[in-house]
Each structure stands twice: as structure tokens, then as C-alpha cells.
Amino acid sequence: MSPTTWFISGASSGLGHALAQHVLEQGHRVVATAPVVAPMAGLADGHPDECLVLQLDVTDGHRCAEAVREAEEWSGGIDVLVNNAGVDIIGAIEEQHESDYRAVFEVNFFGAVALTRAVLPAMRGRRRGTIVNISSMDGPASVPGNGFYAASKSALDGFTEALWQEIEPLGLRALLVLPGSFRTGIEHRTRASGDPISEYAVTAGAFRAIMDRATPDMFPGDPARAAEVIFKEALSPTPRHWLVLGSDAQRRIGVKLDQLRADYEAGKDVALSTDYPGSGEYAVL
């Protein structure tokens, strides 16, 4: 296999760092990006000719486009974009400050949008390229106390599903990764927003309490193993669209699918009753 170039956001820690390390170990090139570059120095030191480290805050659209240009000039072309940068701010929907939940969307959703739009022109020109969007089990299966994070990931899910339908006829690909709780140190980076409201103590408050006492043992996912799977899937000649990672993600998404199927089947007659009579056969979608 010829060496490929991977552009990875959020590569300073966690899954992004593990993936960058694995890609480099397999003999490929990595453009490792994050707001703070110091934690990525070891990647470049260990692979000086194959790793380019760039400072990048994905909420800065101009810098996203500039970083993609620098990466293209350095490598000759980005083969795989991994939108991994993400933040989580917890609290009930009523509790959280607007500035905080907007910040979650700026990183988790709009940052991915900016980088995707920046890489697409060159990928289209080469008729080759893969976009990997790191979502979460919370996208399809939300929990109380993490609603805005889940909403940002759900937005990324819908964006990615539309994306692959748009780009696959052009020879490009998109992969949506739905990880569970991985041992990435996220418990040290997650904070709560707003003052607790007592009425939410048993719902969102319970989630706050769990995160307050979170330890690595509470996160079953292994980032190194996830990196191996993502690498293999992104370069697979027979790609899939959804990639669920982690036993907790498999369980929670499975429960959600069962619930959705049950409500879908129970509501079939109601759904059909709301059409104009005889118009269903002319539906455009």
C-alpha cells in the first residue's frame, strides 16, 4: 500500500493522539493538529519526515483553511481527514450558559464542517479521499445532563450521512465513527456549566455526580485498539458508513434502535393517517 497522508484534528490527546501514532507506525504520513502543539512533539520527534505538527483551533475558519493549505503543500495531498476535535460541557439544558453550549457546537460541529469544506476541493480534483467524522454514542442515544453535547454529535451524524451521499459518486468516501466511553482522559477535560437546579438532581444532577467522581476504570474503551480499527476501516476497499466502537456504545445504541423500532411499528397507522388521501405514492423522497 502506498503511503497516505492523514490530517487529524484534536491530535494532542486521547483518540486523536492514538490514531496519529498508529498511522505513523504503519508507515504513513500525519498532519497532527490541536490548539496546543506541545503534547504532539513526541509524534514529530519520533517520525520527523512523516509528521507535520500544526497549531489549529477548529473554531477559527480562516485558520482551518490555512492549515489545510499548509498540509497540502507539505504532503502533496490529504488522503484522509479525521475530524476528531471535540469538547464536552455538561449540565441540564436549563442550567447551561448559552456561551458554553454554543462553544460545544463551534468545536464539535462547525469545526468539522470547516475542515471538511476546506479539504473537499482538492479531494474532488483527485477523485480520491476519505473523511472520517468522530461522533459519539450520545449522538443517536442521548442521556440527561449531556444534551448539548449529544445534539452537536447528532448534527454531525446528519451532516455525515448527507455528505457520503453527495461525494460517493465522485469517488470520495465518508465514515461516521460512534465511540463509547474511551480512556482518553476526558474526565479531566469535562466541566459543568451553570448552577445546579435541585429539581434535576435525579436526572442531569446524577450525571454531574458521576462525572465528578469519574476515574479511568469507568471508561472501558481502549484508544489504541480503536485507532487500529479506524485505520483499517478508513483504508478498506469495502468501506462501511457507520462504525460503532466500544461495548457500551454497542449496548446503548442497540437499546435505542429497539426503542425506535417499537415506536415506529406502533405508530405506523398514525403516520399513514396524516397524508392527503392517495398522495403517498407521489412522495419525492
N, C-alpha and C positions, 0 to 999 in steps of 0.2 A: 504494500500500500504506500502510495506517495505521501510525503508529509503534508499535513493540512495545517491551516492557521486558525486558531480559536481565539475569539475576543470574548473575555469573561468579565462581567461586572460583578462587584462585590467579592473580589478575589482575595481580600485581606484576611478572611477568616472563614470558618465553617465549611459548608459545602462548596462554595466557590474556590476556596483555597485548596481543598482536597481534590477538586476536579482539575484545577490548573496543574497541581503536582502530578496527577496521574497522566494527564495529556503529555506533559513534558517527558515523563518516564517512558512513554510509549514512542518517543522519537518525533513528536510533533511540535509545532510552534504555538506559543501562547502570548497574547497581549493581555496582561493582568492589570485590571483597573480597580480603583477604590478611592474614596475621598482622602484617605491617609495611606501613603505608599510604603512607609517603613516596614509594616508587617509582611510585605511582599518581597523584601530584599533578598531573602533566602532563595526564593524561586529564581531570581535573576543570577544570583551568585552561583547557584548550582548548575544553571543552564544559560551561560552568558550569551551564546549565539542564538538560542531558541526562544528566549523570553524577553519581551519588552514590557516594562512597568510604566504605567501612565497614571497620573492623578486624574480622577474623574468623579465628580459629583453628578449623578444622573439627573438631578433636578435642574441642571443648567443645560438647556437645549443647545445653546451655541457651543458649549464645551463638548457635548456629545458628538456633534458633527465634526468638530475639530479633532477629537480623539480618533474617530473612525478614519479620517483622512490620514492622520499620522500612522495609524496601524496599516492602512492600505499601502502607503508609501514604503513602510518598513518591510512588509511581507510580500507585497505584490498582489494581495487579495485576501479577504477574510472568507474562510470557508464555513465556519460555524460561529454564530453569535449566541452567547449564553446570557440571557437576561436573568441574572441571579440576585442582583442588589435588592435588598428588602429591609423593611423596618416593621416593628410591631409595637403599638401603643394600646394598652388595654384599659378597660373600664366599660361601664354600661353606656348605652347610646346616649342617654340623657345626661350622663355625668361628664363625658369628654368635652374638652375645649375644641372649638372649631379649628383653631390653628393646628392642633395635633392631628385631628382626623384628615384635614386637608394635606398635611405633611405626609401621612401614610400613603395617600393616593399619589402624591407627587413622585415618591420613590417607587412604590410597588407597581403602579400602573403607568403613569405618564413618562417615567424614566424609561420603561421598556418600550413604550411607543416611540419615544425619541430615537433610541438606538436602532430599533427595527427600521424606521423610516430612513435613517442615515445609511444603513448597510444595503437596503434593497436595490438602489440604482445600479451599483456595481455587480451585485449578485444577478440581477436581471440581465445585465450586459454579458455576463459569462454563462448564463443559463445553468448556474450551479450555486448551491449554497443552502445551509440549514439554519433555522432559527429555533433555539431551544428556550422556552419560557418556563422558568421555575415558579410554579404556583404553590398550592398547598392543599392538603385535605380539607382545610377550612373553606376553600372556595366552594365546593359542592356540598359541604357538610358543616355549617357554621355552629358555633357554640355561644352561649351568653357570656358577655364580657369581652368578646373579641370580634364584635360585629363589624367594625370599620375595617379591620384587617381582612376579615373574610370577604367583605364587599369589594375591597381592592383586588383580591385574588380572583373573585368571581368575575370581575370586569376583565381581568387578564385572560380568564378562561374563554369568555365570549369573543374577545379580540383574537385570540389564537385560533379558535375554530373557524372564524371568518377568514383569517389570514391563510390557513392552509388551502382553503377552497379557492382563494384568489391566486395563489402562487404555484400550486402544484402543476397546473397546465403549462407553466413556464419552465419547469424542470427544477423548481425550488421546493423546499420542504419546511414544515414547522412541526415541532414536537412539544406537547404540553406535559410537564412533569408535575405530579401531585404527591409531594413527600408528606410523610407524617412527622412526628417529633424526632428530630435528629440531634445527636450530641454535638452541637455546633457552638455551645457557649451562649446561646440566645437568651438563656435565663439571666445572664449578666447584662444584656443589652436592652431587655424589655422593661418598660416603665409604665406606670399607670398615669392616667390623665384625669384631672378633676377630683373633687372631693367625693368620697363615697356617700351614697344616699341609702339610708337604712332599709328602705323598702326593697332594695335589690340585694340584700345581704345573702339570701339563699340562692341567688342566680349568678349575676355578674360578680357579686361580692365573693362567692365561693371560688370563682375562677381567679380573682385577685389573690385570695389567700393561698391557692395552690401555687401561683407564680411567685409569691413572696417567699415560700419555703422550698422552691424548686431546687433540685440537685441533679447532677448529670445522670444519675441512675434512673431518673424519671423519664429519660429520653432514650427509647430503645434503638433508634436508627443509628447506623454506623456511616459517617460521611465518606470514608474510604471505599466502602462497598458500594455505596450509592454512586460514587464517581465512576467506578468500573462499569456499572450498568448504563449510566448516561452516556459514557464514551462509546460503548459498544452499540447502543441503540442509535445514537446520532449518526454513526457511520455505517449502519446496517443497510444492505441493499434492499431489504424488505421492511421498511420502516412502519411503525405504528403511529397513531396520533396521540394516544393517552398513555402515560407511563406512571402507574401507582407504585410508590416506594414506601416500605415500612409496614410492619404488621398492624400497627394502629390505624394507618391510613386504609389498608385493605379492609379492616373491620368496620371503621366508621363510614366509609363510602359505601360499603356493602349494605349497611343498615339503612342509609339514606336512599339507596336505589330501591330497596324493598318497600320502604315507606312511600316513595314516589309512585312505584308501580301499583301499590294498593290503592292510593288515592286516584290515580289515573283510571284504573279499571272501575272503581266505584262511581266515578264521575262521568263515565262515557255518555250515558243518556242525557245528562245535563248539558254536556258540551255540544252534542248534536242538536239539542233543542233550541240553541241560541242563534242558529243560522236562519237567513231568509229561506223559506221553503223552496227546495230544489236547487239551491245555489251552490251547494258544496262541491259539485263536480266541476265547477268553473274556477275553483280556487287557484291562485297563481303560484302558491308555494305548497 
